[in-house]
Amino acid sequence: MWHAVIIFAAGVSAGGINAVVGSGSLITFPILVALGYPPVVANVSNNIGLVPGSFAGAYGYRRELSGQRERLLRLGAASMLGSLLGGVLLLTMPAQAFKVVVPALIVVALVLVVVQPRLNEWIMARREVHHGHGGPVLWLGVFVAGVYGGYFGAAQGIILISLLGIFLDDTMQRINGAKNVLSGVVNATAAVLFVILAHPDWMVVLMIALGSTLGGFIGASAGRKLPPLVLRTIIVIVGLVAIVKLALT
């Protein structure tokens, strides 16, 4: 019973953080491991459980998603394909394979988030053809983020925000809404794979699903009111905490 309560509370926190920034798995995954669940079981169960929360966060940003249908269909395909590859890697490769790469990816993503306004301005000024969906380079970047998200998932939101912010000429809140949809696609795709091929703990899945759904609605409601500078500051702080946590695990 206490395990269920703790996991539910962690799910609420993770769902809220995912809606605003990403990196909610840095709360749920370590807690599951600390409670005695094997790392792969914890990772798989956590991924499946966070799917409803991802879509709750996306629904909370539905007004900011208006007019982004074609963009999200294109980039969603990249997220889906990348997530499938990442999920296969999780189930077939040693868990240490990405451990060195993950902190480096987060550092790069944080640097990109900080310099994103100037870099976006520079790219837009020199781009001969402006793509509403970001062009092939963004598609490839979203695919790689999907691979990472399907494999582990923590901080994939930070990576996605940095990529979308650089290659899309749009507001930070609309970009955050798109990030929530793409993260949801990654989690849902990997979840289908894990349900078929892995062995999740369904009590864990249920508690995280209930908690993350509630947290997703709360986080979206709060996140939509944040000014761009405040949102970027939160992203950087969460990213730095993520690096420290990953270094200590």
N, C-alpha and C positions, 0 to 999 in steps of 0.2 A: 504493500500500500504506500509506504513512504517513497519507495522507488518511483511509483507512478506519479505521486505528487511532485517530486523533484523534477522528473522528466517533463511533466506538463508545464511547470514554471519555466524550465529552460526553453521549452518550445515557444512559450509566449514571448520571452525575451528575443529568441532567435528570429521569430516571425516579424517582430517590430523592427529589429535592426536590419533584416533583409529588405524590408520595404523602403527604408530610408537610405541605406548604404549598401548592404551586403555583409558577408562574413558572419552571419548568424551561426554557422556550423562551428565557429570557434568557441561558442558557448556550449552547444549540445554535444558535440563530439567528445571533448575532454571530460564532460560530466558522465557520459555513458561509459567511457573507459574507466573512470574513477569508481564507478559503481560495479565494475567487474565484468562488463561485456567485452568480448574479444574485439580488437580494433576493426577487423573487416566486417563483423556483424554490426558493430556500432556505426560504421560508415554507411553501410548499405541501409540499415534501418532508419538512420537519420535522414538519408537522402529521400527515401520514400515518404517519410513523415512530413518533410518540409514542402512537399508538392502543393498541398492545399493552401499553405501559408503564402507560397509564391504567387498563386493566382488570386488570393485575397488581396495581397499588396497591389497586384496589377489592376484589379477591379477598383481599388481605391483611387487609382490614378486614371480612371477611364476618361475623364474630361481632357487630361493632357495627352491621351492616346488618340484623340480625334485627328483624322487626316493622316495617320501613320500606317494605315493598313498595308499598302504595297511595300513600304520599307520593312515592316515586321515580317511579312511573308518571305521576302528575300533573305533577310538576316536570320529569320527563324529556321530556315532550311540549313544554314551554316551551323547554327546552334545544335540542331538535331543530329546532323551527321557527326559533328565533333563530339557530342555527348556519347553517341554510340561507340565511337572509337575509344573514348576515355573510360567508359564502363567496361569494355572488353579488356583494356589494359589493367584496370583494377583487379579483375577476376583472374588474370593470367600472369601478371608480373609481380615481382617482390615489392612489398610496401615501401621499401627504401628508395625505389627508383626515382621518385619525384621530390624526395625530401630536401635535397640540396637546391633544386630548381625553384620550388615554391616560394621561399623567402625572396629570392632574386626577382621573381615575377611581380611580387607585391611591391617591392622597392621601385621597380621600373614604373608600375602602374601609379604609385603615389607621386612620383616625379612628374608623370604625364598629367595627372589631375591638377597639380599646382601650376604648371606652365600651360595648361590647356587653352585658356583664353587667347594668349598671344600666339601660340602655335596654330590654333584654329584660324585666327585672323591671317597669319602668314600663308597657310595652306590655301585658304579661300582666295586670297589675292593673286596667287600664282597658278591656280588651277584653271585650265582652259575650258574644261567641261565640268559643270557642277552637277553632281548626282544627288538627288534627293535621298537616295539610299546609301550614300557614302562611297560607292564605287567598289572595284574588285579588291583593293587593299583592305578596306574595312571588312568585307566579306571574309577574307582569309583570316584577319585578326579575330573576328567573332568565332570562326571555326576553331582556331587554336584555343580561344577561351572556353569553347564548348568541350574540347578534349580535356582541358584542365578541370572544368566543372564536373564532367562525368566521372573523372578519376577521384577527385577529392572534394572540390566545391567551395571550400572556405576561401573567402575574398574574391570569388569570381565576379561579384558585383562591382568591386573596385576596379578590376581589370576592364570590365565591360564599360563602366562609366568613362574611364579614361579614353578608351578607343572611340566610343560614340561621341564624346565631347570634342575630340580632335577632328573627326571626319564629317560630322554633321553640323550644319549651320542652323542650330536650333537652341531653344532655351534649356537651362539646366533641369528644370522640372519635367519638361517633355522627354528629355534624354533619360531621366531617372525612371519615368514611366515605361519607356522602351526597354530599359535595363531589367525592370521587374518582369516584363513579358518574356524576354530572352532567357533570363535565369529560370523562369518557370518551365520553359520549353526544355532546357538542359536537364533540370531535375526530373521532369515527367518522363523524358526519354530514357534516362538512366534508370528510373524507377521501374519502368516496364521490363527492361533488361534484367534488373535485379530480382524482380518478382518471379521471373521465369527461370533464371539460372542460379540465383543465390539463395541464402537461407536467412531472411530477416527475422527479427524478433517482433511479433505482431503487437505485443503489448506496448513496446517502445514506439512502434510506428503509430499506433492509435493515440498515445499520449502526446507525441510531438505533433501529429496532425491536428488534434484539437487545439493545442496550445498555439501552434504557429498560425492557424487560421485567425484566432482571436488577435494575436500579436500583429498579423499582417494588416488587419483593418485599423488597429490603433496606430501602427507605424505610418501607414499611408495618410491617415488623417493629420498626423503631426508633421510628417515630412513635406506635404504639399504647401505648408505655410512657411517653410524655411527660406530665407533669402539665399541666393546662389553662393555668396561668400561663406555663410554659416554652414551650408550643406557641404562645401568643399572642405572646410575646417573639420567637420565631423568625419568625413571620409578619411582625411589624413590621420586623425587621431586613432580611429578604428584600425586603419591599416598598420600603424606603428605598433599598436597592441597585438595585432595578428602576428607580426614578425617576431615579437618577443615570445608570444605563446608558442609559436611553431619552433622557435629556437630551443625552448625549454622542454619540448616533448620528445 
